[in-house]
Amino acid sequence: MGMQVEAPEVNRLTGMGTSTATDKEVLSVARLWIRQALASVSQGDATCYNQLLQDLNNIEVGDPSQEAAFVMTLKALSQSVSSINEHHHGSLLSFVLGMSFWNFSLDVADGLVEVIINLVTSNGGLVDRCLDMLVKNFLPPSCGLPLFMDSLTRRLILGGLTADQLLQKKTEQLARKSEILDCVHLAIQQIAELVPTASLRLQPIIIRRMPHRVIHKDWNALYVENMLRVESSAVGEIIGSTLLMAVVDRLIEIDVEIKWEHILHEDSSKVYIFDMEMEDDEENEELGKPGSESLGGVADKMDVLMEMTLEHLKICADEGRLPQVYDTLMHSFQSTILNTHKSKFTQFLVFYLCSLAPKTCGANFASMLCDIFVNKSRPRNTRLVDWCLQYLPNHNEERKPVNPGVHGVFYSACQAVMYILCFRMKLLIDDPEQRLLLEKLPLKKIIEHKLNPLKICLPSVVEEFLRQVNAVHLFDVLGFTSSKSIIETEESKAFGGVERLDMFFPFDPYLLKRSDRFIRPNFTFWSMVQTPVEDDDFEDTMIVEEGAESSDDELERHTYSEDFTSDDEGNSGSNKGFPEGQSEDEDFDSFEFSMNKMSITPKHTESRMPSKLQVSSVLTSDMPARVKNMPARLLPNINDDL
């Protein structure tokens, strides 16, 4: 069998004694002894093998001399991997592949990587286990999650490690995040270069080990950070699209848990730009029960993950990878985002991506949306309106009263057209070519139909649409300004039940504090929109006719142009305009100003307001109507000390 090497000799040479042997001599002796221990197991003698396992398990973390000896043992083991057999040496493999880089010095981590790389090259059957070990090191064992906890941490917990001590370990380990993750991802890259199929085998492992969405934001964020890092690497060329889509899926999962009607005042102030006020009810009480995650915690987690993903998109654009990422995100948009009811934040990934390349990504996205809605053979610029027009002949002969729920897609299309024109009317009219196109659109024919979209769609959108149509003389709107068209109708209130068109706009202002910095510079608030000059006669007609049906004889007349330009000297503290020479510190006030001007959102009436949400007490009777006309599910707190 050759030279016999005893364990005491190895210990002496590796640092336990006072030997002056060179590193080369120590490595040679350790390698011989390890190979001897591995070989003896198959011959029925596990004495040396068990001694090896005991020595490995007894390493004192943090002891420099013992860790130095451990590094030498790992180097010797890496040169003996051809002698390792899964059947005979399962305990050794479980120990090595169950270790955490986070618990040891960088030298030990490098030694572990060397063992793993050599295991992969010598035994293809161990590729998955080695990759799994590396993915397990995406998070430190101090996270407390069973899937990421190594044997050492388990022993410490069983031995009485307290929560405070575990928290201290978390702080210490996260301080080394950069060097540890560099080591982990370098190993993944090396394996991918050595084993052609490694990338494809890595993908399901990463997806399978994703922490549950309810896990603390720190661990969800760190894991997503690792996923995005893989997506940006050479490995990402093969599996990056799947990983990015998995990140979007995770965002959607968290997004849908955030419900406006569940937002508590004390929680939202920590996360959201605006505070929300609510009635006390049984559902709110559920949030305070043990084991439930507060809404502030869920939203903060969403904010952190959105910031991370938006930053990743920016890096992709800087690296010239935007076309590939766009394709992936569009696939995710169609399969996940588009099919998720009332997501509030995730869709802003698409918004931001398009802002990075509006002429390519933005234009393609707009075209894709039209293609989703109607037949691709239709001309791009008239597709949505023409679809509405083509829808009408099929319902000319209907004699029964109109059931809005049956024609939901039609009303959604009509409202979308009006909504877009409210924002873009002046731009289109100022361009002779676009004005000509706009004048050719059969808008009047659509709104004259017996399906009566003006009666069903959101009144504030309808009112602003007619106001601008009249201002640019697109067609005669006086026939459509009766009170039954503008004042909220029972059909409008009942349309779609809880899924009413007035309940949600997919790009309502973004309310997450941290990640808002990516969205705000590219977001067009209503206060920024230049609308056509209004016709006073039309404005007077609207006010008189609305007042005829309203129980309030003193309905306030407050135009859009007044909203944006008025500067009431008697109310110098109000947000009626941007102060001259606005500083960066006043940026938040500017956002509040813009938000308060979102006038094409639902009007507050007692019958429309969800039972769980009441108007904030700060909205007093002397405030402008346009400030009060906020979305029913989204109401800013506009206290002076905000």
N, C-alpha and C positions, 0 to 999 in steps of 0.2 A: 504493500500500500504506500510505501515511501516513507518520507520523514514524518514522525509523529510530533505534533506540537501541542503542549499542554496549555490550558487556559491561563494559569498563573504567569506563564512566560509572555503570553499575549498582553495581559494586563500590565506587566512590568514594562514592556516595550511601548505600549500605547499611552503611557503617562501615569499609571498608577504607582510606579516605582520611581527610582532615581536614575533610570537608564539614560545614557548619553547616545543611544542609537540614532542614526539618521532617519528621516522620514521614509526614505526608500526602504531601509531595513525593516522598519516597523510595518510598513505596508505589505512587504513580502511575507513576513511572519503571520500577520493577521489574515492575509489571503489564503495561506496554506491551512491555517487552523479552521477558517470558515468552510473551505472546501472539504476538509476532513469531516467537519460536523455535518455538512449536508450529505456527504456520501455515506456516512455511517448509518443514517436513518434507513436507507433502503436495505441495509444488511441486518436490520433488526436491533441495532444499538443506537438509542436516541439520547445517550448521556451527554455527549458534546453538544448536540443540537438543542437539548433542553437548557444546557448551560448558556448557550448563545442567546436563547430567548429570554432567560432570566437576566442576563447582563443588559440586554436592550431595554427591558421593562424597568430596570432599576436606575436608569439614567436620571440624574438630578438636574432638572431644568434650571438654568441660570448659573450652574457651577461651571466656570470657564474650563477647568482641567478636564471635567467629565465630558463636556460638550466637545472639546478638542479630541478626546479619545473616541467619541461617538462619530465625529467626522471621519476619522481614520477607518473606523469599522465600516461606515457606509461606502467609503471608497473601495475598500477591500471587497465588500459585498457586490458593488457594481461590476467588479471584474470577475465575479463568480456566478453571474446570473445564468450562465449556460448549465450550471449544476442544479438549478432550482426547478423543482417539479411540483406542479399544483397539487398533486395527490399526496405526496410525502411531506411537502413543506407549506401546507395551507396556513398554518399558524404564523409562520414567518411572513408570508405574503399579506395576511390580514393585518399584522402589526405595521409593516412598512406602508401599505396602502391605506391604513387607517390613521396615519400621522397627520398632524396639522402643521403647516409651515409657520403659522402664527405663534406657536408656542416656543419656537426655537430661534437661535441666531441665524443670520443670513448664511453663514458658512454651513450650518446643518441643512438649511433649505436647499442650498446648492448641491450638497451631497445627496439629498433625496432626489433631486431632479436627475442627477447622474444615474442613480439606481433605476429610476422610472424609464428613462430613455433607453438604457441598455436592456431592460426587461421587454420593452416593446419590440426592439430589433431582434431579440433572441427568441421570443415566443409571441407569435401573432395572436394567440388565444388570450393574451393578457391586455390587449390594446384597450378594450372597453373598460376594464377595471382601472387601468392607469389613467385614462381620460376622466373617469368618474372621480378618481381621487383628486385630480386637478380642479375639476368643477366644484368639488366639495370645499375646496380652499378659496372659492369666491367669497365666502363669508368666514369670519373668525369663529372659533368654537364658543366664544363668549356671547354669541347671539342667543345661545340657549336652545336653539332648534335641534331636535334629535338628528335630522338629516345632515347636520353640519358639525356635529360634536364628535371629537376624537376620543380615544380610549383614556388618554391622560386626564382630560377635563371630566370625563365621566367618573373616574376614580376620585378626583378631587371633590366632586359634588357628593359622592357617596361617603367621602371622608369628612364631610361637614362644611364644605365651602359655602359661605353665606352669600346672600344676594348682593350685599354691599361689596364683597370681595370679587364677585363675578363682574359687577359694574366697574370696579377698578381695573380688572383685566381687560374689559372692553375698551376703556380709555387708553390703556397701554398698547393694546393690539392695533387699534385704529390709528394710533400715531405712526405705526409702521406700514400703513396701508400701501403706500406707493411702492416701497421696495418689495413687499411680499407679492403684490399683484404683478409687478414687473417679472418676477421670478416665475409665477404661475403661467402667465401668458407667453413668456419665452419658451417654456416647456411645451405648451400646446402647439406653438408654431413649429418647434423642432419635430414633434411627433407627426404633424401634418406633412412636413417635408419628407420624413422617412417612410411614412405609410400612406399611400395614395388615397385609401378609403377612410382615413382617420376623420376627415372633416365631416363626412356624411354620418359617421358613427358618433361624432360629438354632438350633433344637432339634437337628437332625442334625449340625450343625457342632460343637456342644458335646460331643455323644456321641462323635463320630468322633475328636476331639482328646484324649479322656481318656487320661492316661498309663497304661501297662500296670501291672497290679497289683504287679509285682515292682520297679517304680521306687521310689526312696527315699521314705520316709514324708513328708519335708518337701514334696515336690512332689505326691504324691498328696493330702496334706492341703490344700495351698494350692489345688489345682484343685477339690477337693470344696467348699472354702470358697466359691469363686466360684460353683459350681453352686447351692449353697444360697442364696447372695445373689441370684442370678437368680430362684430359686424364690420368694423373699420379695418380689420387686419386682412392678411392674405387669405385666411380661412373664410372670411366673410364673403369673398368672391363666390364661394360655393353655397354657403348656408346663411349669408347675411340677410337675404330677403325674408327667410322664415323667422329669423330672430327678431327683425324689426316688426314684423307682423305680430309676433308674440307679445312684444312690448305694447303695441297698440291695443291688442286684446286685453292686456292687463289694465291699461288706462281706462278702457271702456268699462271693465268690471268695477273699478273703483268709482268711476264717473256716475254710473247709474245708482250707486248707493247714496249719492248726495242728492237729496230732494229739498227743493226750496221750502216746502211746507214743514220740513223737519228742522229747519235752521233755528237754533236758539240764540238769543241776543248775546249772551255771555260767551258763547263759543265762537260765533262768526266774527266777532270783533278781533279775534286773534289771527284770522286767516283772510277774511274777505275785505275788499276795499270798502264795502258798505256794510253797516249793521242791519240786521233784520229783526223785526218785532213780530211776535206771534201770540195767539191765544194759548193759554194752558190747556192741554188736553192729555188724554191717556197715552197717545202715541209719543208725545214729548217726554213723558215720564219714563218711557221705555229706554230712552237714551241714557238715562242716569243710572240704570241698574248695573250691578256688577257683571263684568264679562262683556258688556257692550262697548263698542268703540264710539267715542264722542264724535259728533259731526265735525267739530273743529279738527280732530285728529285725522279723520278721513279726508277732509278738504286739504289739510296741510300736506298729507301724503300725496294727494293728487297734484298739488302745487309743485312739490319737489320733483316728482317724476315728469311733469310737463316741462319744467325748466330744463331738466337734464335732456329730455328728448328734443326740445327746441334748439338747445345748444348743439346737439349732435347734428341736426339738420343744417345748422349754420356752418359747422365744420365740413360737412359733406359738400356744401356749396363752395367753400373755399378750396377744397381739394379737387373740384371739378367732377364730383360724383353725383351731382344733382339729377341728371337724367335717369340713372339707374335707381336712385332712391325714389324718384317720382313714380316710376313704374310700380315699385313695391308698394308705395303708399296708396296709389290709386287702386291697386288690387285689394288692399286692406280696407280702403274706403268703401268699395262696392260690396265686399263680403261682410264687413263688420260695422263700420261707422254708419253707413247709410241704412242698415237694417236695425239699428239700435234706437229704440224709442226715446226721444228727448235727452240725448246726451248733451251735456252742457259745455264741455271744455275740449274733449278729444278732437272734435272737428277743426279746432283752431290749428292743429298740426298742418292740415291741408291749406288753411288760410295763410299761415306763415310760409310754407313751402312755395306757394304761388307768389308771395310777395318777394321772394328771393330771385325769381325769374318770371316776371309777369308776362313778358312777350312770348315765352315758350310754355312754361308750366301753367301759368295763369290762363292763357288762351286755350291750351289743350284741355284744361280742367273744365272751363266753361263749355267748351264744345262737347266734352264727354257727358256733362250733366244734361245737355239738350238731347244727346243721343239716347241717354237712359230714358228720358221722358217721352220721346216720340220717335217716329220712324227716321232712320238715318238718311233717307233719300231727300228729306226736306231741306231747303236752303237754311244755312245756319242762322242767318240774321232774323228770319221770320218764323222759325220753327215753332216756338212755344205759342205764339198768337194764332198761327195757322191751325195748330192742333185744336185750340179752343174753338175756332171757327168750324172746323170739320166735325167737331163733337155735336154741334147744335142741330143739324138736320135730323139726326137720329131721334130727337126728342121734340120735334115740332108738333106731333100729333097727340102728345100726351094730354089727357083731359083731367086726370086726377090732380089733386093739389101736389105741388112739388115737395118731394121728400129730400131735403138737403143731404142726408147721409148717403143716398144712392149715388149722388153726383159729387162725391167728395174730391176726386181727382180734378174734376173740372173747376170747382171752386178754389182748390189749392193753386191751380195754374193761373186762374184769373187774379188771385191775390198776389201771386209771385210777380206777375207782369206789372200790376199797379205798384207794388212795393219797390220794384227796380226803378220804375219811371219816377217815383217820388224822389229818389236819390239822384237820378241821372237826367231828368227832363231838360234842365238848362244846358247841360253839356251837349245833348243831342240837338236841341233847337239852335244852338249857336253855330253848329256845323251844317252848312247848306246841304251837303250830301246826306248826312244823317237825318236832317229835318225832313227831307223828301221821303226817305224811307219810312220815317215815323208817320208821316201824313198818309202813307199808303196802307198802313196797318188797319185792319177792320175792327178797331177797338169799339167804335160806336155800335156796330152791328152786334157785337158780342154782349155788350152791357144792356142792349135793348131787348134781348131775347127773354122769353117767358121764364127761363131759369133764373133770371134776375140776380146776377152775381153781386150787384150793389146792395142788395137786401140781405145777402148771406155773409159776405166777407166782412172783415173787421172794420167797423165804422170809421175809426180814426184813419185807417189806410184809404178807405173810400173817399172820405172828406178831403184829405190832402191831395189825392189823385185828381179829383174833380176841380179843386182849387187851382192846381197847376195847369190842367188842361184848359181851363178858362183863361188863365193868364197868358198862355201862348196861342190862344185861339185855334187849338187843334180841331175842335168841333164844338157845336153848341151844347152846353151842359145844363142850361136852365131847366130843361125838361126833367133833369135827374136830381134836382135839388129839393125835392119835396121831403118833408120830414120823415116819411116812411122809408126813404132811401138812406138817410144819414143817421137819424136817431136809432139807437140799438133796437132791433126787432126781436121777437120771440124766436124766429127762425135763426137769427144770428146767434142768439144765446144758446139755443139748443143744438146747433150744428155739431155733430160728432160727439156730443156728450162731453166727457172729460178730455177728449182729444180735440177740442175746438181749435179753430185756426188762431184764435186770439191768445191762446195759452202760452205759446212759445214760438220764438224765432230762432233758428239754428245759429245765428250769429249775433245774439244779444251781447251787449258789452261784456267784456272779459273781466271777471271779478277776483281772480286769484292774484295775491299781492306779488309774490316772488317772480313768477313767470310772466307777469303782465308787461315787463320791460321789452319782451319780444313782440308783443301784439300791439301795444298802444301806438307806436310810431307809424303803423300801417293801417290803423283802424279808422274808418270814416265815421265819426259821430255825427248825429243829426245836426248839431250846432255848426258843423263845418260845411254843411251843404248850402250852396247858393241856389235858392229857388227862384223861379221867374217872378217878376214884379206882379203883384196881385191887383185884380180889378176891384175897386171899392164897391161898385154896385153888386158884384157877385158876393163879396164878403157880407154886405148888408143883407142880401137875400138869405144867405146861409144862417145868419144870426136870427133874423126874424122868424124864419121857418122852423129853426130848432126851438126857439122860444115858444112857438105856438103849441108844441107838444110837451114841453118841459113844465114840470111843476114849479120850477124856480123862475120867477118872473124877472129876476135880475141876473140872468145868465151872462157871465163875463165875456166880453169880446176881447180876444187876445190873439193877435195874428202871429204867424211864424216869423215874419220880418221883425216884429216888435220883440219877439223872444231873443233874437240874435243880436239886435242892434241897440235896443233901448238901454238907457243909462239913467235910471230914476235917481235924481239927486236926493230924494227923501229916503232912499233905501240904499245908502252907500255900502252897507255891509252885505248886501245880497249878491248872489252870483249871477248878475245880469250881463256881464261882459268880462273880457279878460283885462286885468289891470295893465296899464302901460308899464313897460319895462319889467315884465314878469320874470322873477328869478326862478332858479331851479327848485328852490324850496317850495315854491307855490305851484309846482307841477301837479300835485295831488288835487289842489283846489280847481285847477283847470279841468281835470278829469271829471270832477264832481259837476262842474258847470256843464260840460258836454253831456254827461249822463242825464242831468235834469232836463235837458232839451230833447230827449228822445220822444218826440211828440206823436209819432205814428205807432205808438204802442197802445195797448188796450186802455180804455177809460175805466175809471173806478166807479162802479155803481154797486149798490148793496146786493143786487141779484147776481152780478157777475163774479163777485169776489169769492174765491175759494173759502169755505167755512173755516179753514185752519189759519187764514192769514187776514189780519186786520190792518187798516191804514195806520201808519205811524202817527203818533200823537204830535209829532213835530210839524205835520202838514196842516197849517192853520188856514183859516178862511181867507186871509189877506194875501196868500201866496198866489202867483200866476197860475192860470188853469193848466198851462203846459207842464208845470212842475208836478201838479197833481195827477196828470194823466200818464202815470207810469204803468209798466206791466203789472198785472194782478199778482204775479208770482215773484216780482222783483221790485222792491221798493227801497231806495236809499235813505239812510238816516242823514239828514242835512243839518244837524246841529252846528252851531258856529264853532264849537270846539272840536269838530271832526278832524 
